[in-house]
């Protein structure tokens, strides 16, 4: 009878030891899986940032090409620094735009018969 009890105790101790080893292994595998998930998440975030920065870099390269273009530089120099090419003369038109606007207003008011805006609407809506 003593032999059976010692075999039963040894079996229980073995099962308990195997259970503990299995628990430790499950814990380790779970921790490694979680770390892998976190790293994958970081990689996808960094990949998105990389794509955004790459697009921004492309836009900036296009802008640099545009700003280094001779025609753009010449246009900006003329506009901002009032530079001219050799042989060019600047012409300033004084009062040209305001007189054209006044002439247009006079022509319209003469065509309307000098009516005010409410009078025009009354005539359009009621035909009088």
C-alpha positions in Angstrom: 0.0 0.0 0.0 2.9 2.3 0.6 4.1 1.9 -2.9 0.9 3.1 -4.4 0.8 6.2 -2.3 4.3 7.2 -3.3 3.5 6.6 -7.0 0.3 8.7 -6.7 2.3 11.5 -5.0 5.0 11.4 -7.6 2.3 11.6 -10.3 0.6 14.5 -8.7 3.9 16.3 -8.3 4.7 15.7 -11.9 1.3 17.0 -13.1 1.7 20.0 -10.9 5.2 20.7 -12.2 4.0 20.3 -15.8 1.1 22.6 -15.2 3.4 25.3 -13.8 5.8 24.9 -16.8 2.8 25.2 -19.2 1.5 28.3 -17.3 4.9 30.0 -17.6 5.1 29.1 -21.3 1.6 30.5 -22.0 2.5 33.7 -20.1 5.8 34.1 -22.1 4.0 33.5 -25.5 1.3 36.0 -24.5 3.8 38.6 -23.6 5.8 38.2 -26.9 2.5 38.3 -28.9 1.5 41.6 -27.2 5.0 43.1 -27.9 4.7 42.0 -31.5 1.3 43.7 -31.7 2.7 46.9 -30.3 5.7 46.9 -32.7 3.4 46.3 -35.7 1.2 49.2 -34.5 4.3 51.5 -34.3 5.5 50.4 -37.7 2.1 51.3 -39.3 2.1 54.7 -37.6 5.6 55.5 -38.7 4.8 54.3 -42.2 1.9 56.7 -42.4 4.2 59.6 -41.2 6.7 58.5 -43.8 4.2 58.7 -46.6 3.0 62.2 -45.4 6.5 63.5 -45.3 7.3 62.0 -48.7 4.3 63.8 -50.2 5.3 67.1 -48.5 8.9 66.6 -49.8 7.6 66.2 -53.3 5.4 69.3 -53.0 8.4 71.3 -51.7 10.6 70.0 -54.6 8.0 71.2 -57.0 7.8 74.6 -55.3 11.6 74.9 -55.4 11.6 74.2 -59.1 8.9 76.8 -59.7 10.7 79.4 -57.6 14.0 78.8 -59.4 12.4 79.2 -62.8 13.8 82.3 -64.5 10.4 83.6 -65.7 9.1 83.5 -62.2 12.1 85.3 -60.7 11.8 87.9 -63.4 8.1 88.4 -62.8 8.5 88.8 -59.1 11.5 91.2 -59.6 9.3 93.3 -61.8 6.3 93.3 -59.5 8.1 93.7 -56.1 11.2 95.5 -57.0 9.9 97.6 -59.9 12.7 96.4 -62.1 12.7 96.7 -65.9 14.4 95.2 -68.9 16.8 97.4 -70.9 14.8 99.6 -73.3 11.5 99.2 -71.4 9.7 102.3 -70.2 7.1 102.3 -67.4 3.7 103.8 -68.2 1.4 105.1 -65.5 -2.2 105.6 -66.5 -3.8 108.2 -64.2 -7.6 108.2 -63.7 -8.1 105.7 -66.6 -10.1 103.2 -64.7 -12.3 105.6 -62.7 -13.4 107.5 -65.8 -14.3 104.3 -67.5 -16.5 103.3 -64.6 -18.2 106.7 -64.4 -18.9 106.6 -68.2 -20.4 103.1 -67.7 -22.6 104.3 -64.8 -23.8 107.3 -66.8 -24.7 105.1 -69.8 -26.6 102.8 -67.5 -28.5 105.5 -65.7 -29.4 107.2 -69.0 -30.7 103.9 -70.4 -32.8 103.3 -67.2 -34.4 106.7 -67.4 -32.9 107.6 -64.0 -35.1 105.2 -62.0 -34.0 104.0 -58.6 -33.6 100.3 -57.9 -37.0 99.9 -56.0 -38.8 101.6 -58.9 -37.2 99.2 -61.4 -38.3 96.2 -59.3 -41.8 97.6 -59.0 -41.9 98.1 -62.8 -40.6 94.5 -63.4 -43.0 92.8 -60.9 -46.2 94.8 -61.6 -45.6 95.9 -65.2 -46.3 99.6 -64.5 
